[in-house]
Amino acid sequence: MAHRIFPLIKLVTKVGVAGGAVYVAYDQRLLGDSVQGSEVLTKAKAAIPPAVDEWMKYFGWEVRLPSPPKIEFSALETWNTGVQKLTQTLSVAPTRACEYTSQGWQYMKGLAK
């Protein structure tokens, strides 16, 4: 009986974590436009180091973590680059398909000779 319950518990846990992550992203306006995402990123960069220090003191750890890496990119500029590249690829796809079909046809004609 227990071997049937564990996969169900794992599934419910994974769905709960994924649902919680989507809720937090929506609640923090990460799913909005690039201006909202940039604001959230700025808030996160300011809030994370003090939170880590507070947790270190809470647990009594004296280990100093290395400083977080510097994020040197603009979220406003890179927010939709994937969408732009996909759109560009899809816009030239019919032309490329015709070119590749023509090249394949010429190759097959060459093999038939």
N, CA, C and O atoms as CSV, one atom per row, in Angstrom:
chain,resi,resn,atom,element,x,y,z
A,1,MET,N,N,0.821,-1.188,0.000
A,1,MET,CA,C,0.000,0.000,0.000
A,1,MET,C,C,0.871,1.259,0.000
A,1,MET,O,O,0.558,2.238,-0.677
A,2,ALA,N,N,1.965,1.224,0.765
A,2,ALA,CA,C,2.832,2.396,0.880
A,2,ALA,C,C,3.518,2.704,-0.444
A,2,ALA,O,O,3.779,3.867,-0.752
A,3,HIS,N,N,3.814,1.668,-1.231
A,3,HIS,CA,C,4.487,1.918,-2.508
A,3,HIS,C,C,3.572,2.628,-3.503
A,3,HIS,O,O,4.058,3.153,-4.505
A,4,ARG,N,N,2.272,2.658,-3.257
A,4,ARG,CA,C,1.347,3.382,-4.119
A,4,ARG,C,C,1.176,4.831,-3.666
A,4,ARG,O,O,0.856,5.700,-4.477
A,5,ILE,N,N,1.380,5.088,-2.411
A,5,ILE,CA,C,1.162,6.426,-1.860
A,5,ILE,C,C,2.351,7.338,-2.132
A,5,ILE,O,O,2.154,8.526,-2.391
A,6,PHE,N,N,3.573,6.828,-2.083
A,6,PHE,CA,C,4.759,7.671,-2.250
A,6,PHE,C,C,4.809,8.389,-3.607
A,6,PHE,O,O,5.116,9.581,-3.642
A,7,PRO,N,N,4.521,7.712,-4.719
A,7,PRO,CA,C,4.504,8.460,-5.984
A,7,PRO,C,C,3.445,9.567,-5.989
A,7,PRO,O,O,3.662,10.634,-6.563
A,8,LEU,N,N,2.321,9.316,-5.359
A,8,LEU,CA,C,1.272,10.325,-5.275
A,8,LEU,C,C,1.728,11.517,-4.432
A,8,LEU,O,O,1.471,12.668,-4.784
A,9,ILE,N,N,2.400,11.236,-3.328
A,9,ILE,CA,C,2.918,12.309,-2.470
A,9,ILE,C,C,3.970,13.117,-3.232
A,9,ILE,O,O,3.991,14.344,-3.142
A,10,LYS,N,N,4.846,12.433,-3.984
A,10,LYS,CA,C,5.853,13.142,-4.770
A,10,LYS,C,C,5.196,14.039,-5.811
A,10,LYS,O,O,5.616,15.181,-5.997
A,11,LEU,N,N,4.168,13.534,-6.491
A,11,LEU,CA,C,3.473,14.313,-7.501
A,11,LEU,C,C,2.791,15.535,-6.889
A,11,LEU,O,O,2.888,16.639,-7.425
A,12,VAL,N,N,2.108,15.337,-5.775
A,12,VAL,CA,C,1.428,16.449,-5.114
A,12,VAL,C,C,2.440,17.495,-4.649
A,12,VAL,O,O,2.180,18.694,-4.752
A,13,THR,N,N,3.579,17.058,-4.146
A,13,THR,CA,C,4.621,17.992,-3.710
A,13,THR,C,C,5.158,18.788,-4.886
A,13,THR,O,O,5.306,20.006,-4.788
A,14,LYS,N,N,5.455,18.123,-6.001
A,14,LYS,CA,C,5.972,18.815,-7.176
A,14,LYS,C,C,4.960,19.811,-7.726
A,14,LYS,O,O,5.328,20.930,-8.083
A,15,VAL,N,N,3.702,19.424,-7.799
A,15,VAL,CA,C,2.663,20.328,-8.296
A,15,VAL,C,C,2.509,21.510,-7.346
A,15,VAL,O,O,2.315,22.642,-7.790
A,16,GLY,N,N,2.594,21.254,-6.041
A,16,GLY,CA,C,2.496,22.337,-5.063
A,16,GLY,C,C,3.638,23.320,-5.176
A,16,GLY,O,O,3.420,24.531,-5.116
A,17,VAL,N,N,4.858,22.820,-5.340
A,17,VAL,CA,C,6.016,23.704,-5.476
A,17,VAL,C,C,5.925,24.503,-6.775
A,17,VAL,O,O,6.172,25.709,-6.784
A,18,ALA,N,N,5.572,23.833,-7.862
A,18,ALA,CA,C,5.446,24.541,-9.139
A,18,ALA,C,C,4.332,25.580,-9.081
A,18,ALA,O,O,4.503,26.698,-9.567
A,19,GLY,N,N,3.206,25.226,-8.498
A,19,GLY,CA,C,2.107,26.180,-8.364
A,19,GLY,C,C,2.490,27.349,-7.478
A,19,GLY,O,O,2.125,28.491,-7.759
A,20,GLY,N,N,3.220,27.072,-6.413
A,20,GLY,CA,C,3.684,28.148,-5.535
A,20,GLY,C,C,4.645,29.074,-6.251
A,20,GLY,O,O,4.591,30.290,-6.067
A,21,ALA,N,N,5.527,28.511,-7.067
A,21,ALA,CA,C,6.481,29.342,-7.808
A,21,ALA,C,C,5.754,30.242,-8.806
A,21,ALA,O,O,6.102,31.413,-8.955
A,22,VAL,N,N,4.746,29.698,-9.488
A,22,VAL,CA,C,3.976,30.514,-10.428
A,22,VAL,C,C,3.215,31.602,-9.680
A,22,VAL,O,O,3.146,32.742,-10.139
A,23,TYR,N,N,2.644,31.254,-8.532
A,23,TYR,CA,C,1.910,32.252,-7.746
A,23,TYR,C,C,2.832,33.376,-7.289
A,23,TYR,O,O,2.475,34.550,-7.392
A,24,VAL,N,N,4.011,33.030,-6.788
A,24,VAL,CA,C,4.956,34.056,-6.326
A,24,VAL,C,C,5.396,34.926,-7.499
A,24,VAL,O,O,5.479,36.147,-7.368
A,25,ALA,N,N,5.677,34.309,-8.638
A,25,ALA,CA,C,6.070,35.093,-9.814
A,25,ALA,C,C,4.953,36.047,-10.230
A,25,ALA,O,O,5.219,37.196,-10.584
A,26,TYR,N,N,3.715,35.584,-10.191
A,26,TYR,CA,C,2.581,36.441,-10.546
A,26,TYR,C,C,2.382,37.529,-9.493
A,26,TYR,O,O,2.137,38.688,-9.829
A,27,ASP,N,N,2.487,37.157,-8.232
A,27,ASP,CA,C,2.278,38.100,-7.139
A,27,ASP,C,C,3.341,39.196,-7.128
A,27,ASP,O,O,3.045,40.336,-6.772
A,28,GLN,N,N,4.566,38.868,-7.512
A,28,GLN,CA,C,5.658,39.839,-7.530
A,28,GLN,C,C,5.734,40.584,-8.864
A,28,GLN,O,O,6.674,41.345,-9.090
A,29,ARG,N,N,4.771,40.376,-9.734
A,29,ARG,CA,C,4.661,41.043,-11.033
A,29,ARG,C,C,5.821,40.681,-11.965
A,29,ARG,O,O,6.217,41.487,-12.806
A,30,LEU,N,N,6.359,39.480,-11.817
A,30,LEU,CA,C,7.419,39.048,-12.729
A,30,LEU,C,C,6.869,38.672,-14.097
A,30,LEU,O,O,7.613,38.635,-15.077
A,31,LEU,N,N,5.586,38.395,-14.170
A,31,LEU,CA,C,4.987,38.006,-15.435
A,31,LEU,C,C,4.450,39.209,-16.202
A,31,LEU,O,O,3.781,39.045,-17.222
A,32,GLY,N,N,4.731,40.394,-15.726
A,32,GLY,CA,C,4.279,41.614,-16.384
A,32,GLY,C,C,5.248,42.036,-17.471
A,32,GLY,O,O,5.968,41.216,-18.041
A,33,ASP,N,N,5.252,43.316,-17.743
A,33,ASP,CA,C,6.131,43.826,-18.792
A,33,ASP,C,C,7.558,44.001,-18.272
A,33,ASP,O,O,7.835,43.726,-17.104
A,34,SER,N,N,8.451,44.452,-19.131
A,34,SER,CA,C,9.867,44.529,-18.779
A,34,SER,C,C,10.151,45.577,-17.714
A,34,SER,O,O,11.101,45.424,-16.947
A,35,VAL,N,N,9.356,46.634,-17.648
A,35,VAL,CA,C,9.575,47.658,-16.622
A,35,VAL,C,C,9.315,47.081,-15.238
A,35,VAL,O,O,10.086,47.309,-14.306
A,36,GLN,N,N,8.211,46.325,-15.108
A,36,GLN,CA,C,7.908,45.697,-13.827
A,36,GLN,C,C,8.974,44.668,-13.458
A,36,GLN,O,O,9.376,44.592,-12.297
A,37,GLY,N,N,9.433,43.883,-14.417
A,37,GLY,CA,C,10.474,42.897,-14.156
A,37,GLY,C,C,11.768,43.547,-13.715
A,37,GLY,O,O,12.446,43.038,-12.823
A,38,SER,N,N,12.116,44.656,-14.323
A,38,SER,CA,C,13.326,45.383,-13.941
A,38,SER,C,C,13.219,45.916,-12.514
A,38,SER,O,O,14.190,45.879,-11.758
A,39,GLU,N,N,12.034,46.414,-12.148
A,39,GLU,CA,C,11.832,46.906,-10.782
A,39,GLU,C,C,11.972,45.782,-9.769
A,39,GLU,O,O,12.587,45.965,-8.719
A,40,VAL,N,N,11.406,44.622,-10.076
A,40,VAL,CA,C,11.496,43.481,-9.160
A,40,VAL,C,C,12.945,43.017,-9.035
A,40,VAL,O,O,13.385,42.673,-7.938
A,41,LEU,N,N,13.692,43.001,-10.138
A,41,LEU,CA,C,15.094,42.600,-10.093
A,41,LEU,C,C,15.907,43.557,-9.218
A,41,LEU,O,O,16.771,43.122,-8.457
A,42,THR,N,N,15.631,44.841,-9.325
A,42,THR,CA,C,16.329,45.832,-8.498
A,42,THR,C,C,16.014,45.615,-7.023
A,42,THR,O,O,16.907,45.695,-6.179
A,43,LYS,N,N,14.749,45.342,-6.706
A,43,LYS,CA,C,14.357,45.086,-5.319
A,43,LYS,C,C,15.037,43.824,-4.793
A,43,LYS,O,O,15.490,43.792,-3.649
A,44,ALA,N,N,15.109,42.790,-5.624
A,44,ALA,CA,C,15.720,41.527,-5.199
A,44,ALA,C,C,17.208,41.699,-4.934
A,44,ALA,O,O,17.735,41.156,-3.963
A,45,LYS,N,N,17.894,42.457,-5.801
A,45,LYS,CA,C,19.331,42.674,-5.594
A,45,LYS,C,C,19.589,43.430,-4.298
A,45,LYS,O,O,20.626,43.234,-3.665
A,46,ALA,N,N,18.661,44.287,-3.897
A,46,ALA,CA,C,18.833,45.039,-2.657
A,46,ALA,C,C,18.444,44.213,-1.430
A,46,ALA,O,O,18.995,44.441,-0.352
A,47,ALA,N,N,17.517,43.265,-1.557
A,47,ALA,CA,C,16.982,42.552,-0.407
A,47,ALA,C,C,17.695,41.242,-0.090
A,47,ALA,O,O,17.682,40.812,1.064
A,48,ILE,N,N,18.301,40.609,-1.050
A,48,ILE,CA,C,18.862,39.267,-0.823
A,48,ILE,C,C,20.069,39.267,0.112
A,48,ILE,O,O,20.087,38.455,1.037
A,49,PRO,N,N,21.087,40.129,-0.065
A,49,PRO,CA,C,22.237,40.058,0.848
A,49,PRO,C,C,21.879,40.273,2.329
A,49,PRO,O,O,22.386,39.527,3.166
A,50,PRO,N,N,21.036,41.248,2.697
A,50,PRO,CA,C,20.674,41.361,4.110
A,50,PRO,C,C,19.910,40.133,4.620
A,50,PRO,O,O,20.078,39.733,5.772
A,51,ALA,N,N,19.080,39.542,3.770
A,51,ALA,CA,C,18.336,38.353,4.191
A,51,ALA,C,C,19.274,37.182,4.461
A,51,ALA,O,O,19.084,36.443,5.427
A,52,VAL,N,N,20.280,37.009,3.616
A,52,VAL,CA,C,21.250,35.925,3.823
A,52,VAL,C,C,22.028,36.155,5.117
A,52,VAL,O,O,22.241,35.212,5.880
A,53,ASP,N,N,22.454,37.392,5.375
A,53,ASP,CA,C,23.164,37.699,6.620
A,53,ASP,C,C,22.293,37.423,7.840
A,53,ASP,O,O,22.777,36.903,8.845
A,54,GLU,N,N,21.014,37.769,7.755
A,54,GLU,CA,C,20.106,37.534,8.882
A,54,GLU,C,C,19.949,36.051,9.160
A,54,GLU,O,O,19.942,35.634,10.318
A,55,TRP,N,N,19.823,35.245,8.105
A,55,TRP,CA,C,19.702,33.799,8.293
A,55,TRP,C,C,20.999,33.208,8.851
A,55,TRP,O,O,20.962,32.286,9.666
A,56,MET,N,N,22.122,33.729,8.421
A,56,MET,CA,C,23.408,33.242,8.948
A,56,MET,C,C,23.484,33.506,10.454
A,56,MET,O,O,23.911,32.642,11.219
A,57,LYS,N,N,23.072,34.694,10.869
A,57,LYS,CA,C,23.079,35.019,12.303
A,57,LYS,C,C,22.069,34.162,13.051
A,57,LYS,O,O,22.337,33.732,14.174
A,58,TYR,N,N,20.921,33.909,12.452
A,58,TYR,CA,C,19.876,33.120,13.091
A,58,TYR,C,C,20.358,31.704,13.382
A,58,TYR,O,O,20.099,31.170,14.460
A,59,PHE,N,N,21.054,31.094,12.430
A,59,PHE,CA,C,21.542,29.738,12.623
A,59,PHE,C,C,22.892,29.686,13.329
A,59,PHE,O,O,23.372,28.601,13.658
A,60,GLY,N,N,23.507,30.830,13.565
A,60,GLY,CA,C,24.767,30.866,14.282
A,60,GLY,C,C,25.967,30.515,13.439
A,60,GLY,O,O,27.018,30.172,13.980
A,61,TRP,N,N,25.845,30.589,12.156
A,61,TRP,CA,C,26.966,30.289,11.287
A,61,TRP,C,C,27.825,31.528,11.154
A,61,TRP,O,O,27.321,32.636,10.974
A,62,GLU,N,N,29.116,31.326,11.244
A,62,GLU,CA,C,30.064,32.429,11.117
A,62,GLU,C,C,30.764,32.421,9.761
A,62,GLU,O,O,31.644,33.243,9.507
A,63,VAL,N,N,30.380,31.511,8.913
A,63,VAL,CA,C,31.002,31.396,7.600
A,63,VAL,C,C,30.525,32.554,6.740
A,63,VAL,O,O,29.329,32.831,6.652
A,64,ARG,N,N,31.467,33.217,6.115
A,64,ARG,CA,C,31.104,34.306,5.205
A,64,ARG,C,C,30.956,33.740,3.795
A,64,ARG,O,O,31.850,33.072,3.276
A,65,LEU,N,N,29.852,34.013,3.216
A,65,LEU,CA,C,29.640,33.590,1.836
A,65,LEU,C,C,30.373,34.532,0.898
A,65,LEU,O,O,30.556,35.707,1.218
A,66,PRO,N,N,30.792,34.035,-0.246
A,66,PRO,CA,C,31.413,34.945,-1.208
A,66,PRO,C,C,30.379,35.961,-1.684
A,66,PRO,O,O,29.175,35.703,-1.671
A,67,SER,N,N,30.868,37.094,-2.094
A,67,SER,CA,C,29.944,38.124,-2.562
A,67,SER,C,C,29.230,37.634,-3.816
A,67,SER,O,O,29.821,36.938,-4.641
A,68,PRO,N,N,27.972,37.997,-3.955
A,68,PRO,CA,C,27.240,37.535,-5.135
A,68,PRO,C,C,27.816,38.153,-6.393
A,68,PRO,O,O,28.352,39.260,-6.355
A,69,PRO,N,N,27.711,37.453,-7.498
A,69,PRO,CA,C,28.254,38.001,-8.750
A,69,PRO,C,C,27.475,39.245,-9.169
A,69,PRO,O,O,26.284,39.382,-8.890
A,70,LYS,N,N,28.163,40.120,-9.827
A,70,LYS,CA,C,27.541,41.336,-10.321
A,70,LYS,C,C,26.725,40.990,-11.568
A,70,LYS,O,O,27.210,40.315,-12.477
A,71,ILE,N,N,25.518,41.451,-11.591
A,71,ILE,CA,C,24.666,41.247,-12.761
A,71,ILE,C,C,24.771,42.500,-13.598
A,71,ILE,O,O,24.254,43.555,-13.231
A,72,GLU,N,N,25.439,42.376,-14.720
A,72,GLU,CA,C,25.714,43.534,-15.565
A,72,GLU,C,C,24.920,43.475,-16.863
A,72,GLU,O,O,25.493,43.531,-17.951
A,73,PHE,N,N,23.616,43.363,-16.748
A,73,PHE,CA,C,22.796,43.426,-17.942
A,73,PHE,C,C,21.524,44.178,-17.608
A,73,PHE,O,O,21.100,44.243,-16.454
A,74,SER,N,N,20.947,44.725,-18.609
A,74,SER,CA,C,19.710,45.469,-18.436
A,74,SER,C,C,18.539,44.541,-18.714
A,74,SER,O,O,18.415,43.993,-19.809
A,75,ALA,N,N,17.688,44.371,-17.727
A,75,ALA,CA,C,16.524,43.517,-17.922
A,75,ALA,C,C,15.594,44.094,-18.969
A,75,ALA,O,O,14.896,43.354,-19.663
A,76,LEU,N,N,15.582,45.413,-19.086
A,76,LEU,CA,C,14.724,46.044,-20.093
A,76,LEU,C,C,15.158,45.673,-21.502
A,76,LEU,O,O,14.318,45.483,-22.382
A,77,GLU,N,N,16.462,45.569,-21.723
A,77,GLU,CA,C,16.965,45.270,-23.059
A,77,GLU,C,C,16.884,43.787,-23.392
A,77,GLU,O,O,16.695,43.428,-24.554
A,78,THR,N,N,17.024,42.922,-22.397
A,78,THR,CA,C,17.089,41.489,-22.670
A,78,THR,C,C,15.809,40.746,-22.362
A,78,THR,O,O,15.769,39.523,-22.497
A,79,TRP,N,N,14.773,41.431,-21.957
A,79,TRP,CA,C,13.545,40.767,-21.505
A,79,TRP,C,C,12.937,39.901,-22.597
A,79,TRP,O,O,12.569,38.755,-22.339
A,80,ASN,N,N,12.825,40.417,-23.787
A,80,ASN,CA,C,12.133,39.693,-24.850
A,80,ASN,C,C,13.049,39.248,-25.983
A,80,ASN,O,O,12.571,39.052,-27.100
A,81,THR,N,N,14.329,39.084,-25.743
A,81,THR,CA,C,15.229,38.697,-26.832
A,81,THR,C,C,14.891,37.321,-27.388
A,81,THR,O,O,15.009,37.098,-28.593
A,82,GLY,N,N,14.475,36.400,-26.535
A,82,GLY,CA,C,14.096,35.077,-27.020
A,82,GLY,C,C,12.900,35.136,-27.941
A,82,GLY,O,O,12.859,34.458,-28.967
A,83,VAL,N,N,11.921,35.954,-27.572
A,83,VAL,CA,C,10.734,36.110,-28.405
A,83,VAL,C,C,11.108,36.762,-29.730
A,83,VAL,O,O,10.602,36.366,-30.780
A,84,GLN,N,N,11.983,37.751,-29.690
A,84,GLN,CA,C,12.397,38.414,-30.923
A,84,GLN,C,C,13.144,37.452,-31.839
A,84,GLN,O,O,12.911,37.449,-33.048
A,85,LYS,N,N,14.035,36.638,-31.285
A,85,LYS,CA,C,14.777,35.688,-32.108
A,85,LYS,C,C,13.849,34.634,-32.701
A,85,LYS,O,O,14.005,34.248,-33.860
A,86,LEU,N,N,12.882,34.170,-31.908
A,86,LEU,CA,C,11.926,33.191,-32.416
A,86,LEU,C,C,11.094,33.778,-33.545
A,86,LEU,O,O,10.878,33.118,-34.561
A,87,THR,N,N,10.629,35.000,-33.381
A,87,THR,CA,C,9.843,35.662,-34.416
A,87,THR,C,C,10.663,35.837,-35.681
A,87,THR,O,O,10.162,35.615,-36.784
A,88,GLN,N,N,11.923,36.235,-35.530
A,88,GLN,CA,C,12.795,36.403,-36.688
A,88,GLN,C,C,12.997,35.063,-37.401
A,88,GLN,O,O,12.968,35.004,-38.631
A,89,THR,N,N,13.199,33.999,-36.637
A,89,THR,CA,C,13.391,32.677,-37.226
A,89,THR,C,C,12.143,32.224,-37.959
A,89,THR,O,O,12.223,31.691,-39.066
A,90,LEU,N,N,10.990,32.435,-37.341
A,90,LEU,CA,C,9.747,32.030,-37.987
A,90,LEU,C,C,9.456,32.859,-39.239
A,90,LEU,O,O,8.835,32.358,-40.177
A,91,SER,N,N,9.893,34.109,-39.267
A,91,SER,CA,C,9.627,34.941,-40.443
A,91,SER,C,C,10.446,34.506,-41.653
A,91,SER,O,O,9.994,34.683,-42.784
A,92,VAL,N,N,11.633,33.945,-41.452
A,92,VAL,CA,C,12.444,33.491,-42.580
A,92,VAL,C,C,12.286,31.995,-42.840
A,92,VAL,O,O,12.892,31.466,-43.772
A,93,ALA,N,N,11.482,31.307,-42.031
A,93,ALA,CA,C,11.326,29.859,-42.169
A,93,ALA,C,C,10.780,29.441,-43.535
A,93,ALA,O,O,11.307,28.489,-44.110
A,94,PRO,N,N,9.755,30.095,-44.087
A,94,PRO,CA,C,9.283,29.653,-45.413
A,94,PRO,C,C,10.352,29.777,-46.497
A,94,PRO,O,O,10.488,28.886,-47.336
A,95,THR,N,N,11.104,30.866,-46.488
A,95,THR,CA,C,12.163,31.054,-47.472
A,95,THR,C,C,13.230,29.981,-47.322
A,95,THR,O,O,13.677,29.395,-48.308
A,96,ARG,N,N,13.635,29.727,-46.080
A,96,ARG,CA,C,14.650,28.685,-45.845
A,96,ARG,C,C,14.140,27.313,-46.244
A,96,ARG,O,O,14.885,26.508,-46.803
A,97,ALA,N,N,12.870,27.040,-45.959
A,97,ALA,CA,C,12.313,25.742,-46.336
A,97,ALA,C,C,12.352,25.554,-47.845
A,97,ALA,O,O,12.671,24.470,-48.333
A,98,CYS,N,N,12.028,26.610,-48.583
A,98,CYS,CA,C,12.096,26.528,-50.061
A,98,CYS,C,C,13.525,26.302,-50.533
A,98,CYS,O,O,13.770,25.486,-51.422
A,99,GLU,N,N,14.473,27.029,-49.933
A,99,GLU,CA,C,15.875,26.867,-50.318
A,99,GLU,C,C,16.358,25.448,-50.036
A,99,GLU,O,O,17.005,24.834,-50.885
A,100,TYR,N,N,16.052,24.924,-48.856
A,100,TYR,CA,C,16.501,23.581,-48.496
A,100,TYR,C,C,15.825,22.526,-49.363
A,100,TYR,O,O,16.446,21.524,-49.716
A,101,THR,N,N,14.554,22.743,-49.708
A,101,THR,CA,C,13.860,21.804,-50.586
A,101,THR,C,C,14.498,21.794,-51.965
A,101,THR,O,O,14.700,20.734,-52.557
A,102,SER,N,N,14.813,22.975,-52.471
A,102,SER,CA,C,15.457,23.071,-53.787
A,102,SER,C,C,16.826,22.395,-53.773
A,102,SER,O,O,17.165,21.664,-54.703
A,103,GLN,N,N,17.607,22.632,-52.732
A,103,GLN,CA,C,18.929,22.000,-52.621
A,103,GLN,C,C,18.800,20.483,-52.520
A,103,GLN,O,O,19.579,19.747,-53.126
A,104,GLY,N,N,17.818,20.021,-51.754
A,104,GLY,CA,C,17.597,18.580,-51.630
A,104,GLY,C,C,17.178,17.960,-52.956
A,104,GLY,O,O,17.619,16.865,-53.305
A,105,TRP,N,N,16.318,18.671,-53.696
A,105,TRP,CA,C,15.876,18.191,-54.997
A,105,TRP,C,C,17.039,18.110,-55.976
A,105,TRP,O,O,17.160,17.138,-56.721
A,106,GLN,N,N,17.898,19.133,-55.976
A,106,GLN,CA,C,19.069,19.118,-56.846
A,106,GLN,C,C,20.011,17.973,-56.458
A,106,GLN,O,O,20.587,17.323,-57.331
A,107,TYR,N,N,20.167,17.730,-55.179
A,107,TYR,CA,C,21.013,16.625,-54.704
A,107,TYR,C,C,20.460,15.285,-55.180
A,107,TYR,O,O,21.211,14.423,-55.638
A,108,MET,N,N,19.135,15.114,-55.068
A,108,MET,CA,C,18.515,13.856,-55.492
A,108,MET,C,C,18.648,13.674,-57.011
A,108,MET,O,O,18.858,12.556,-57.482
A,109,LYS,N,N,18.526,14.774,-57.781
A,109,LYS,CA,C,18.718,14.686,-59.228
A,109,LYS,C,C,20.149,14.269,-59.540
A,109,LYS,O,O,20.387,13.467,-60.443
A,110,GLY,N,N,21.088,14.810,-58.799
A,110,GLY,CA,C,22.491,14.455,-59.009
A,110,GLY,C,C,22.760,12.988,-58.714
A,110,GLY,O,O,23.563,12.356,-59.400
A,111,LEU,N,N,22.101,12.444,-57.705
A,111,LEU,CA,C,22.273,11.024,-57.391
A,111,LEU,C,C,21.629,10.138,-58.454
A,111,LEU,O,O,22.115,9.039,-58.720
A,112,ALA,N,N,20.548,10.603,-59.057
A,112,ALA,CA,C,19.826,9.794,-60.059
A,112,ALA,C,C,20.587,9.710,-61.381
A,112,ALA,O,O,20.353,8.780,-62.153
A,113,LYS,N,N,21.481,10.642,-61.664
A,113,LYS,CA,C,22.218,10.615,-62.938
A,113,LYS,C,C,23.221,9.533,-62.997
A,113,LYS,O,O,23.914,9.389,-64.004
